[in-house]
Amino acid sequence: MTLKITILGCGNSSGVPAVGNYWGNCDPNEPKNRRYKCCLAVQSDETTIIIDTGADFRHQMNDFNITSLDAVFYTHQHSDHCHGIDDLRSFFFRNNRTPIPCFGHEQALEEITERFKYLFEGGNHDYFYPKMIEANAFDVSGFGKTQSFRDISYIPYEMNHGTCTSVGFRFGDLSYSVDMKTLDQNALNVIKGSKIWIVDGAAYDNSDNDVHADLKTLYEYNEFVQAKQVFVTCLSSQMDYHILKLELPDGFYPAYDGMAFNI
Ligand SMILES: [Zn+2]
């Protein structure tokens, strides 16, 4: 079975340009510098999983013409990864008012459900604000093990994101590690042998960043992981596509929105 995996957003929490049309070091004339907040689509012939629903979610789904959605996987609870959640409402109504299954780390779901209680528990109107989303916490014992949602298999793994634990995913030969500061041996063992690795390098050349990995850390990890192609994502306005492409060593590439893989 072939999966189509599409980067719907490779930007950091601000996106590029940031609000106020701020491009930083990025060339505004290069279309690959226009970045939505981090988001990934994983699609089989029958099933669509979206990883994260940040504030750009509606535009991402529309720009890349993704017309259906079966589940959302949350990497973590930071606002740039979940504050577009209200647009799941439209899918709920079109899916015959069936609550949309969302999956995530237990702590992440606790915070997200607290913030958006009206979506997970229902609001003050039975017809317009019923329960629209079903929260499913990943079983701790399932990290590092193959699981499946319908016909799509995946291996979730925990990552250190400084202020919280985040969850990465391996789908066949592709691994997705967003957002993270460091990876422990358990995570690296899951990712090892992936042909394609899409990974957070938002800290760029700053090893003191408390929540994101810098590029040097990624180079060290890939000595073990041995991915043939590493795509750096969570890119900030300080990271121009062409400059970064020249700076990265063989096998490393800047991600861009719309980049797609068949695995
Ligand atoms: Zn984050």
Residues whose N, C-alpha, C, O or C-beta is under 5 A from the ligand:
A	BS01	ZN	H78 D179
